[in-house]
Each structure stands twice: as structure tokens, then as C-alpha cells.
Amino acid sequence: SKNKSSSTMKLPPGPRKLPLIGHLHLFLLRSSDPARRILRDLALEYGPLLYLQLGNVPTIVVTSREIAKEIFKTQDVNFANRPSLLIGEVMLYNNTDLAFAPYSDYWRQSRKILTQELLSMKRVQSFQPVREEEFLNLCRWIASNEGSPIDLTDRLFMTMYDIITRISIGKKTGLHADFIPVMKQLTDASMGFQIVDYYPSNWFLRKFGGIRNAQRLHHKLDEILEKILTDRQANNNAEKMHEDFLDVLLKFHGNAAGAEYTSLTSNNIKAMLSTIFNGATDTSSVTLDWAMAELLKQPKLMRKAQDEVRTFYDKRGYVDESITNELTYIKLIIKETLRLHTPGSLLLPRVNKEACMIAGYHIPANTQLFVNAWAMGRDPNYWKDAEKFIPERFLDSSLDFRGNNYEYLPFGSGKRICPGITFGIANIEFPLAMLLYHFDWVLANGVTPEEMDMTEHNGAVSTRAQHLDVIPVLKRPLPSK
Ligand code: HEM
């Protein structure tokens, strides 16, 4: 064909690279900044399709909706693979965790189980009592601290961990106490840039740069999950109010579910439970935390949100999850929070199987792809007053987060789009409504809304650097059930 000339084989632009480390120095030099910011600044300088060499790993970074659209529309299958990272390989059962799995039959099968059996609307609704009970417990604790400062951030994270754990492995047992801290470490480790991943064939780095720690964490995790699994299999016919994820997954163990699905091994089930925990906890709690922070920062918005919830629920006297769908303003707040504080800022990395052309540039096979959803979410070319928190911007807008508006991709897009959107939103919407319905909130230590420090923590998930220190004032009594 006509485009094999050397000019069409041009790589996308990027800064000058150094021997051996390529562009890694750009990250080392700004080690106090999160990668999403460094990559956004590079895009401003070199353009929306950026080429970087991270150690030995060729990488492109996309920061425009047109190029994101081109990739997700025309190269979706080609980019449906994930790079093999140390954490996925060592900790997550040799990349059989869904989020890290290569694009394969195994991925297809386990994604089907996840979307159809675990994260369907019906299943998500079936966990309503768990969410209600755990958040009611939280509200009771908050009410018991009325008038004194509390660390709301910590409590929101703990409550979310409890909910996801109960939904995954059932009623609280002693194992929860072991499970949560190990899973927390796993979530931290799997979100970060790890230097060892940029020299995949370097045995020295692998040996000394993380593999031992990953193995140690893996053994701990495996021991706990194995115990949970065998306990459950031993007590299979115990009385149960709700099926949890483990019950569902065990139906696929050893092909009990029949020919429509491949069977899951014990390791597969353990990997799936890890996936869910990893994908669901921090993303949901950090969104809730940012939403509360933004409302505390702008008391007018807080009042508007509280008015909506209180007008809506005052007849019943409590927040009922089955009708949260009608909370228009709460929905706008969540949309805006996901725009300005995109938790999975760079999505999860992908890698292409075959060489291809994107935006007129040559992309060699096995190039790692980051889509900077966080940067697009605050790009002034797409958003008016892009850095301001304005929920009303979504009022008369058809923009949604289901992967078809490429400047707004908090859940990603295409084949690897987050399968947990419905579940994730349910875990945010209802708790937010409940916190706003029952309590008024005052910043602790005499901090004024203007003085609130909204700095982001330098981590892969965009948490706030400061915790929410607030004083609760009970405004609506808690249900006594
Ligand atoms: C506010 C909440 C959440 C946000 C912002 C979020 C965000 C994301 C993002 C950005 C991706 C990468 C998509 C891509 O590569 O295009 C992803 C993937 C994924 N998420 Fe979520 N997520 C959330 C909640 C959840 C929940 C509740 C679950 C499960 C229980 C979940 C499970 C997963 C899984 C398994 C993947 C990998 C999918 C695959 O590789 O095929 N997420 N999520």
C-alpha cells in the first residue's frame, strides 16, 4: 500500500530520552507529583499523543478525546491486552485476576461470570441490606460522636472495606480482620508505577526490586483466601440470608455450572475475589470522600444537596436505597466528582498486539498505552471553568460515564471498560444521601471552607492529602431498627 514510506513510520513526539532509563528520569525528578500530572504537563508540551520509553517499555500516552476515540473505536481489540506486571504475575495468581489478565479466552469467560453473575443490576440490588446495615452502623457511630471532631475519611474507607468484604466473603468473621489489611496492601501495590515493571527481563531488579515482597504478600493472601474457601466448602449447607460472591463463584468450581462456562479452579476463584476487592474499595471510598470534601468547601452546594435529600426522604424519615434513582442533584455531584477527581486517573494500562497507525503515527507492537482520563476531565478545551467543582454543568448535558464520551472516561471504555459501574455507583450514591440526610457538617479546628486544603495525595488513586476532620450535628434521627 501507499503508506510504507519512512515518514509514515514516524513515532509520536516526546521529550529527549536518556540511555538505559529512557524517560524514567522525568518521573524521578518530580517524585512528589503523581504520574497523571507529570504526563499531563508533558502532553501540554509535546501534544496529545506522546511517546515515552519507560526503561525498556515503549509507551504512548493519550490526552485528547479524538485520539482516545480513534483507539477505542478502531483499535479496541488490538489494545485489549494488559501488560504483564510483577504484581499481577506474582500476587494475582499469574495474571488470572480479571483486571490483569491478558486478552484471552480465560479473560472472556471470567468477565462474563463477573458481569452476568456478580455485578448485574439484580445482584447489586440484592446487596442493598448490607449497604444499609453497614452505613447505618457508621451513622450510629457518627451520632454518638455528635459535637466532637471525627476523621470521616478513615471511617468511610473502613466502612467501604467492610461492605465489600461482606459482599465478597460473607458475614463478618475473624477472617475479615486478616483479609482487609492484606488486601489493602495489594490495592496499593497494584496501582503504582513500579520500576521493576520497566525492565521486565532484568533478573537483578526482579530479584531485589520487589519480587520477594510481592511473594511474601502473595503467600499471606493465599493462605487467608484458601482458608476462606475451604471453610465455605465445609459448611456449604449452612443457612444463609444472602448469597455472597464466594457462593456464586463456587457454582463454577470444577464446572458445576455446565458447558456454558469453563470451570474455575480454586486459584481462579481466589484471583476473582482479589479483583473485586481491588477494583471496588478505594475507587468507591475515594469518590465519596472527594464528594463530601467538595460540598464542605462550597456550603451552598451542600445545602442544595441536603435540601434535595431531606425533601425527598422526610416523609419516610430514613434513606431508602430503592428510590435513590430519583436524587437528581446527588447524581450530578457524583458525576462531577468523577470528572474532577477521576479515581483511576490513567485507567489501567493496555498493550497492543500488532503495530498500527494512530493519528498518523506509527505505533509498534507491544506498546504500553495510558489514557490520561484525569487530564481530559479537566482540560479547558472540553470544560468551562474546568478546575471548578460545578455539578450543574451536567444538568442539561447528555454526557455520561459509560465510555462513549471520550473526554469523560472515569470508568474507561471499550472491551476493558470497568464492569463495576452499577455496583460502584450504588456504593457511593446511597451512602452520600445518608450522610447528607441525617447530619449537618462543620469543619473541625475552626477551618473555614475557603481555607480547606484540597491538595491531592501523590498516589495512583487520587485521594485527598488531608483527611476530612469534621464535626457532625445530628439533624434527622436515625431509624431504630
Ligand atoms: C467509582 C468506582 C469505580 C471506578 C472509578 C472504576 C474505574 C475503573 C477503571 C478506570 C478501569 C480501567 C478501564 C479500562 O482499562 O478501560 C476499571 C477496570 C475494572 N474495574 Fe472498576 N471502577 C470502579 C468500581 C469498580 C467496582 C465496584 C468493581 C467490582 C466489583 C470494579 C471492577 C473492575 C474490574 C474487574 C476492572 C478490569 C476490567 C478488565 O480488565 O476487563 N470496579 N475500573
Residues whose N, C-alpha, C, O or C-beta is under 5 A from the ligand:
A	BS01	HEM	L98 A99 T275 I276 G279 A280 T283 S284 T287 P343 G344 L347 L348 L409 P410 F411 G412 S413 K415 R416 I417 C418 P419 G420 F423 G424
